Every structure is written in structure tokens, then in C-alpha cells.
Amino acid sequence: METTAPAPEPHDDLPVSRPRVIRELVIGGSAILVGLLVAPLLTFMMGHMSLGPYAHGGAARLLADYFTGLGRAAPVFWAVALGPYVMTLLVRLIYFVARSRN
């Protein structure tokens, strides 16, 4: 006997929908981009205003030193790079916990 039921699509058994995955990639990618470019430049601006000029040069030199530190796996530089993403996760966790208590 032949069955007339359509064959299941390969993605039917996936627990997460495609728009959600895209949203998570956009959020994560944006946070990482902020950590790689915006955070060091904001640090440079605040340091320049409060402490004076950067000892090794301008903003471009600070970014070069920053990426060198990332390449050498220095924890401080990785904390700056991943900080916005970690903060995003923390805010989402707090929101989830607060929402689940109601």
C-alpha cells in the first residue's frame, strides 16, 4: 500500500526557526562589532579627554595596539571585545528571569 502523506522536509525537525537564528546572529554580530570597533574608540576618546593624548599616537595607533593585544590573546583586550556581547546576554537573562517570575 502506498502512502499519500508528503515526505517531511529536512528542516521540520529543527527546534529553532530561521528568523530567530537570523535575529540571534544579527544581535551577536552587532555586539561583537561594537566590541571590536566602538568600545576601543570610546575608550580612546574618554582617555584622551581625561588623561591626555595616547602615548603611542592617535586613535588608529590605539586600534592597532588593540588588535595586536587580541592577537596575543591578552585577557584585557578580549574582555573589551566581548564585553558588549556579554552585557547583551546578561540583560536578556535578567529580562527572562524577571518575566518568568510574573
N, C-alpha and C positions, 0 to 999 in steps of 0.2 A: 504494500500500500504506500502510495506517495503522500507526503505531507504538503500542504499548501501554505504553511507558515513561512514567512520570509526568513532568510538567513540573518542571524544577528549581525549588526555592524560591529567591526572590531573595537570601536570606541565606546560601545554601550556599557561595558563593564567597568569603565573608569569612574572613580568616585568623585572626581573634580571636573567641573565644566570648563570648557575652553575660555570663556570670558573671565572667569575667576583666575585662571592661570595667567592670562594676559595682564589682568589688573595687578596681580602679585609681582609679576616681572617688571611692570612699569613702576610700581612703588619701590621695589628693591633697587632697580636700576637708577631711579632718580635719587634715592638716598645715598647710594654708593657714589654717584656723580657729584652730589653735593659734598660728600666727604672727601673726594679726591681733588676737587677744584675750589669750591666755595669756602669750605671751612678753613683751609690754609690761607686763602686770601683775606678772609675776615680776621684771622689771627694776625696776619701781617699788618692789616690796617689798624687794629686795636693796639698792637705792639708799637707800631710807628707813632701813633698818637700819644701813647703813654710813656714809652721808653726811648723814643727817638728812632733814628734810621737803623735799618738792619745792618749788622756789621759786615756782611759779605756782599752787600749790594741792594738791589731793589726787589720788587715782587717776583720777577722772573727768576732771579737767583734763589729766592726762598723756595719757589716751586721746584727748581732743580735739586736743591738740597733735600726737599721733602720727598721727591720721588727716589732720590738716592737712598734715603732712610728706609723707604718702603722696600726697595730692592734688597737692602741688607737685613730685612725682617726685624727692624727695630720696633719693639712693642709700642712705644710712644707714638710713632708715626701711624701704626696700624690702628691705634685707639682713635686717632683723629679721623682716619679714613673710614672706619666702621662705626664711629660714634653716631652719625645721623641714622643709620640703619638700626642700630641697637636701640636708640631712642624711639624710633618708629615702632619697633616691636614692643618696647616697654609700654608706650602709650596704648597700643592695641590690646595688650594684656590687661592693663588696668581697666580699660573700657569693657573688655569681655567679662572680667571678674565683677565689676560694678553692675553690669547689665544682668548677669546671671543671678545675682543676689535679689533682684527685684522680681 
